[in-house]
Amino acid sequence: MVNPFRLKRSNRQTPSPKQRYGGEIIHAERDEYGLIQVIDTKICRSLHFDSPVKQSRYFFQAPLNLAFEYQQVLEQKIAEFSYKKPLNSLLMLGVGGGSLASKLFISEPKLQMTLVDLRRSVIDIAHDFFHLPFHTNIKTQAQDAAVFMQHNRQTFDVIVVDVFNEDGMPNEFCQPAFLNQLVEQVKAPGLVLFNLWQSTPEPTLKVIQFFESLGPIELFPINSSKNLILQYQTS
């Protein structure tokens, strides 16, 4: 049997080891959107977008542990929803290192996941360095999430939105056109989980007000960061 957690061999060149962000650079590449670096310490591996901010983290001795509290909340809410309704399909907008998708691959083995990220390099690095499985249950798409939603005709049991750039959440993701597409493309009953950022109150408030106009929502502030998880369930 093929090991879904095998590492794909990469033809990309990794520079000689250098120190940055408290660890050793084991891989670096630049795409049209900027620099991407993979940093190792004795304990973990981290993904960086030319910034000290860790986009993803992988613990060598606990590879399935989710490093960030907001990811743990997302996983918890997906698990709670799966008790009410068996999950068949999930859409994730924003991949990072693929930590949440890798965890769901184990906890929900029948779940068909579609992972969308603007940067093909990020998807490749998630496979090559963070053990995102190669499996038929995981479909990846390198595309702008807003463009994907415009053309998508599939519906999903769960949609997770986790899209940010260096300035926060891009403006198009708090607009009614995109938010309506989320509602149209989640099944009934279905679950939308939106990772928001409290340090950018204007777009965050727009998203909250939109979903509040549709019905009850739940908000889960993250104690260890400025993240705020919005949960909306269709009936």
C-alpha positions in Angstrom: 0.0 0.0 0.0 1.2 3.5 -0.9 1.9 5.5 2.2 -0.2 8.7 1.9 2.2 10.5 4.2 5.2 9.9 2.0 7.3 13.0 1.1 7.2 13.9 -2.5 10.6 14.4 -4.0 11.1 18.0 -5.1 13.3 19.4 -7.9 13.4 22.8 -6.3 16.8 23.9 -4.9 17.1 24.4 -1.2 19.9 26.8 -0.2 22.6 25.9 2.3 21.4 26.0 5.9 21.1 29.4 7.4 19.7 30.7 10.7 16.5 32.7 10.8 13.5 33.1 13.2 15.3 31.0 15.8 15.9 28.0 13.6 17.5 26.6 10.5 16.3 27.4 7.0 15.8 24.0 5.4 14.0 25.3 2.3 13.4 28.7 0.7 11.8 29.7 -2.6 10.3 32.8 -4.0 7.2 32.9 -6.2 5.3 35.8 -7.7 3.8 36.7 -4.3 7.0 36.7 -2.3 9.4 34.6 -0.2 8.5 31.3 1.4 10.7 29.7 4.0 10.6 26.4 6.0 12.4 26.7 9.3 13.4 23.8 11.6 14.2 23.8 15.3 14.9 20.8 17.5 11.2 20.6 18.3 9.2 21.6 15.2 9.1 22.8 11.6 7.5 26.1 10.7 6.3 27.8 7.6 7.0 31.5 7.1 6.0 34.0 4.4 9.0 36.3 4.8 7.9 37.2 8.3 8.5 35.9 11.8 4.8 35.0 11.9 4.4 31.2 11.8 1.8 30.2 9.1 2.0 26.6 10.1 3.8 24.4 12.6 4.6 20.7 12.6 5.9 19.0 15.8 8.3 16.2 15.0 7.3 14.1 18.0 3.6 14.8 17.7 2.9 15.3 14.0 -0.9 15.2 14.3 -1.1 17.8 17.1 -2.5 21.1 15.9 -0.1 23.8 17.0 -2.4 26.7 17.0 -5.5 27.3 19.2 -7.6 28.6 16.3 -7.0 25.3 14.4 -8.0 23.3 17.4 -11.2 25.2 17.6 -11.9 24.7 13.9 -11.3 20.9 14.4 -13.5 20.8 17.4 -16.4 22.5 15.6 -16.1 20.2 12.6 -16.1 17.2 15.0 -19.2 18.5 16.8 -21.0 19.0 13.6 -20.0 15.5 12.3 -21.9 14.0 15.3 -25.1 15.5 14.0 -24.5 14.7 10.4 -22.0 12.3 8.7 -19.6 14.4 6.7 -18.9 13.6 3.0 -17.3 16.8 1.7 -15.3 19.8 2.9 -13.9 22.8 1.2 -11.0 24.6 2.7 -10.0 28.1 1.4 -6.4 28.6 2.4 -4.0 25.7 2.9 -0.9 26.9 4.8 1.0 23.8 5.8 -2.1 21.6 5.6 -2.1 20.8 9.3 -5.9 20.8 9.7 -6.5 18.8 6.5 -3.9 16.2 7.6 -5.6 15.8 11.0 -9.1 15.5 9.4 -7.7 12.9 7.0 -7.2 10.7 10.0 -10.3 11.6 12.1 -12.7 11.6 9.1 -11.3 8.9 6.7 -14.2 9.0 4.3 -14.2 12.8 4.0 -13.6 14.2 0.5 -11.6 17.4 0.9 -11.0 20.2 -1.6 -8.2 22.5 -0.6 -7.8 25.8 -2.4 -4.8 28.1 -2.1 -3.6 31.1 -4.2 0.0 29.8 -4.3 0.9 26.5 -5.9 4.3 26.7 -4.1 2.4 26.7 -0.7 0.5 23.5 -1.7 3.7 21.8 -2.9 5.5 22.7 0.3 2.6 21.4 2.4 3.1 18.1 0.7 6.9 18.1 0.6 7.7 19.4 4.0 4.6 19.2 6.2 3.3 15.7 5.3 0.0 16.7 3.7 -1.1 13.3 2.4 -1.1 12.4 -1.3 -4.5 10.7 -1.5 -7.6 10.6 -3.7 -9.6 12.0 -0.8 -7.6 15.2 -0.9 -8.0 17.4 -4.0 -5.9 20.6 -4.2 -6.5 23.6 -6.4 -4.0 26.5 -6.9 -6.4 29.4 -7.5 -7.6 32.6 -6.0 -10.3 31.5 -3.5 -12.7 34.2 -4.8 -12.3 33.1 -8.4 -12.8 29.4 -7.3 -16.1 30.3 -5.6 -17.3 32.2 -8.7 -16.9 29.1 -10.9 -17.6 26.3 -8.4 -20.8 24.3 -8.8 -20.3 21.8 -6.1 -21.8 22.0 -2.6 -20.1 21.0 0.6 -21.1 19.8 4.1 -18.4 22.1 5.6 -16.6 25.2 4.3 -13.6 26.6 6.2 -12.4 30.1 5.2 -8.8 30.9 6.3 -7.5 33.5 3.9 -5.0 36.2 4.7 -2.2 38.2 3.2 0.4 40.5 4.8 -2.3 43.2 5.4 -4.9 40.8 6.8 -8.0 39.5 5.1 -8.2 40.6 1.5 -11.2 43.0 0.9 -13.0 40.7 -1.5 -13.6 38.1 1.2 -15.8 40.4 3.3 -18.0 41.5 0.4 -21.6 40.3 0.0 -20.9 38.6 -3.4 -18.3 36.2 -1.8 -20.3 35.7 1.4 -23.4 34.8 -0.6 -21.4 32.3 -2.5 -20.4 30.6 0.7 -24.0 30.3 1.8 -25.1 29.0 -1.7 -22.3 26.4 -1.8 -22.7 24.9 1.6 -25.3 22.1 1.9 -28.4 22.3 4.2 -27.8 21.4 6.9 -24.2 22.6 6.6 -21.5 24.4 8.4 -19.4 27.6 7.6 -16.4 28.3 9.7 -14.6 31.6 9.1 -11.3 32.5 10.6 -11.4 36.2 11.3 -8.8 38.7 12.7 -9.7 41.1 15.5 -6.9 43.4 14.6 -8.7 44.3 11.4 -12.1 45.3 12.8 -13.7 46.7 9.7 -13.7 43.5 7.4 -14.3 41.3 10.5 -17.4 43.3 11.4 -18.7 43.1 7.8 -18.5 39.3 7.9 -20.1 39.1 11.3 -23.0 41.4 10.3 -23.6 39.5 7.1 -24.0 36.2 8.8 -26.0 37.7 11.7 -28.5 38.9 9.1 -29.1 35.3 8.0 -29.6 33.8 11.5 -27.9 32.8 14.7 -24.1 32.7 14.7 -21.5 31.8 17.3 -18.2 33.6 17.8 -15.2 31.9 19.5 -12.4 34.4 20.5 -9.0 32.8 20.5 -7.1 33.5 23.8 -3.6 33.0 22.4 -4.0 35.3 19.4 -6.2 37.9 17.7 -8.1 35.2 15.8 -11.9 35.0 16.0 -13.7 32.0 14.7 -17.2 32.6 13.3 -19.6 29.6 13.1 -22.8 29.7 11.0 -25.0 26.6 10.4 -27.5 26.4 7.6 -30.8 24.6 8.4 
